[in-house]
Amino acid sequence: MSKEDVIKVKATVLECLPNANFKVQLEGPNDYTVIGSISGKIRKNNIKIMLGDTVDIEMTPYDISRGRIVYRYKQ
């Protein structure tokens, strides 16, 4: 799979789960809820993600129930 095969969507954090996982709600007409894990760059730079934050999440077309949080928007 190449880097162009990911789906990048804006989402809002609903719930903090164990092991740096988050339940996020995707923006759009359907409002899907998926599980997002933190990417390596966010871990490395020690960026904190809290409830209600707006984030970018990348998902593969193979499994759209899970994703990777790649960016946290400043508030």
Backbone as a ProteinNet text record, in pm:
[ID]
protein_1_A
[PRIMARY]
MSKEDVIKVKATVLECLPNANFKVQLEGPNDYTVIGSISGKIRKNNIKIMLGDTVDIEMTPYDISRGRIVYRYKQ
[TERTIARY]
84.1	0	88.9	53.7	132.5	70.1	141.1	95.7	-28.8	-52	-167.1	-296.9	-289.5	-407.4	-482.5	-439.7	-506.7	-619.1	-717.1	-828.7	-805.6	-793.5	-766.2	-893.9	-937.1	-1063	-1042.7	-1118.8	-1117.9	-1217	-1181.1	-1265	-1255.3	-1347.8	-1350.5	-1336.8	-1254	-1230	-1349.6	-1407.6	-1522.3	-1484.5	-1386.2	-1353.7	-1208	-1141.6	-1003.8	-1007.9	-939.3	-933.5	-792.4	-772.9	-637.4	-542.4	-413.5	-305.3	-303.5	-327.6	-319.8	-414.8	-531.7	-637.3	-747.8	-819.9	-926.2	-1045.3	-1165	-1286.2	-1315.1	-1317.3	-1335.5	-1457.1	-1521.8	-1638.1	-1598	-1613.3	-1574.6	-1673.3	-1621.8	-1708.8	-1769.2	-1885.5	-1952.1	-2097.9	-2167.6	-2311.8	-2346.2	-2255.7	-2289.4	-2245.8	-2142.5	-2092.5	-2055.5	-1968	-1919.2	-1831.4	-1827.6	-1740.4	-1637.1	-1507.5	-1399	-1300.1	-1211.8	-1105.1	-978.7	-916.4	-794.2	-679.1	-564	-443.3	-348	-254.5	-163.4	-50.3	-13	98.3	231	337.8	470	520.1	490.8	536.9	469.7	341.9	273	329.8	360.6	425.5	562.5	641	778.2	781.7	690.2	687.5	602.8	551.8	480	361	280.1	161.3	45.1	-20.1	-132.1	-262.3	-344.2	-475.3	-579.8	-676.2	-778.7	-917.3	-1017.4	-1155.5	-1195.9	-1267.4	-1316.4	-1219.3	-1096.4	-998.5	-1038.1	-1003.2	-1022.6	-891.5	-897.7	-778.3	-798.2	-686.9	-690.5	-662.3	-738	-719.4	-704.8	-609.2	-586.3	-639.4	-714.4	-768.5	-734.9	-718.5	-696.7	-831.8	-839.2	-967	-1001.5	-905.2	-929	-1004.9	-977.7	-1042.9	-1078.2	-1204	-1242.5	-1297	-1282.6	-1324.3	-1209.9	-1086.3	-969	-891.6	-815.4	-736.6	-617.9	-540.2	-420.7	-435.5	-421.7	-430.5	-296.7	-297.1	-172.3	-153.8	-260.4	-247.3	-353.2	-312.6	-406.3	-413.7	-534.2	-551.9	-540.3	-477.7	-465.9	-600.1	-627.6	-757.2	-745.8
-117.1	0	123.8	221	342.8	450.2	561.2	669.9	738.2	727.6	791.6	715	594.8	511.8	540	637.8	665.1	765.1	757.9	851.4	943.6	1073.8	1169.8	1248.3	1246.2	1306.6	1385.8	1492.8	1569.3	1504	1500.1	1433	1504	1469.6	1524.2	1410.2	1428.9	1325.3	1318.1	1198.1	1176	1113.8	1022.5	945.1	903	904.6	856.5	710.9	623.9	481.7	445.9	329.4	290	270.6	274.3	250.4	351.1	477.9	588	568.3	515.1	503.7	601.7	646.5	743.9	704.6	731.2	714.8	851.4	858.3	985.6	977	1091.9	1101.7	1180.9	1118.9	1182.1	1291.6	1399.1	1506	1465.8	1516	1484.1	1452.3	1413.9	1390	1263.8	1165.1	1038.1	1029.3	1104.2	1105.2	966.1	897.4	767.2	782.6	679.1	674.5	565	600.3	505	513.1	414.3	411.4	466.8	564.8	624	605.9	568.6	557.2	670	699.4	812.2	769.1	857.7	828.5	849.2	803.6	810.9	952.5	1043.4	1182.4	1252	1221.7	1283	1228.6	1098.7	1041.2	1103.1	1114.5	1165.1	1309.2	1393.1	1533.9	1560.8	1454.8	1462.6	1558.3	1544.3	1627.1	1560.7	1635	1582	1598.2	1495.9	1498.1	1481.5	1572.9	1574	1557.9	1543.6	1534.2	1663.3	1650.7	1767.2	1826	1776.2	1827.1	1788.8	1874.9	1845.1	1790.9	1677.6	1609.7	1566.7	1540.4	1475.2	1328	1242.9	1098.6	1037.4	945.6	874	732.4	687.4	551.5	484.7	353.4	278.9	237.3	216.5	170.1	26.7	-47.3	-186.5	-199.6	-109.1	-115.9	26	66	203.1	215.6	111.6	120.7	165.1	169.2	211.6	313.4	398.5	498.9	544.3	634.2	687.6	839.2	893.6	1038.1	1098.2	1189.4	1243.6	1392.1	1463	1606.5	1650.9	1739.2	1799.4	1948.2	1999	2141.3	2224.5	2340.9	2432.9	2498	2524.5	2582.5	2725.8
0	0	0	-80.2	-87.3	-0.7	12.2	97	41.1	-88	-149.6	-124.4	-70.9	-52.1	77.7	157.5	284.3	265.5	354.4	357	475.3	451.2	557.8	586.8	714.8	754.9	884	900.5	1024.1	1120.7	1250.9	1349.8	1484	1575.1	1709.7	1810.1	1913.3	2013.5	2108.3	2121.7	2209.9	2342.7	2340	2459.7	2454.9	2571.5	2583.5	2629.3	2556	2586.3	2630.8	2691.6	2734	2616.1	2645.7	2549.4	2435	2465.1	2367.9	2250.7	2277.3	2177.9	2213	2112.2	2132	2046.5	2098.3	2019	1957.8	1825.2	1755.8	1664	1646.4	1558.4	1435.4	1319.1	1193.7	1157.1	1096.6	1049.2	915.7	889.6	764.7	788.7	683.6	696.6	775.5	782.2	846.2	991.2	1033.1	1170.9	1221.8	1150.5	1194.6	1318	1401.6	1518.1	1494.8	1507.4	1485	1600.8	1607.5	1706.9	1641.3	1705.7	1651.9	1747.4	1695.9	1777.1	1738.3	1826.9	1805.3	1712.2	1619.9	1529.8	1602.9	1541.7	1601.9	1622	1528.9	1542.2	1659.5	1684.8	1798.2	1928.7	1933.2	2052	2075.4	1969.4	1979.4	2029.3	1980.6	2019.2	2142.8	2207.1	2334.2	2326.3	2222.6	2204	2276.8	2363.4	2442.2	2364.3	2367.6	2303.3	2412.7	2416.4	2520.6	2458.3	2542.8	2496.8	2427	2318.2	2246.1	2146.1	2138.5	2042.5	1900.7	1806.2	1664.6	1610.2	1542.8	1493.3	1349.1	1280.8	1149.8	1171.6	1105.5	1119.6	980.5	967.7	842.6	857	756.7	756.7	624.3	627.8	504.4	447.9	318.9	262.4	302.6	358.4	395.2	526.8	623.6	754.3	796.8	774.9	807.6	949.7	1031.7	1171.5	1261.7	1207.8	1284.4	1203	1274.6	1205.3	1288.6	1232.1	1296.7	1306.8	1428.3	1449	1410.5	1312.3	1259.7	1288.5	1329.7	1354.8	1454.2	1545.9	1643.6	1614.6	1591.5	1560.7	1687.4	1675.7	1787.8	1814.6	1941.5	1975.8	2018.4
[MASK]
+++++++++++++++++++++++++++++++++++++++++++++++++++++++++++++++++++++++++++

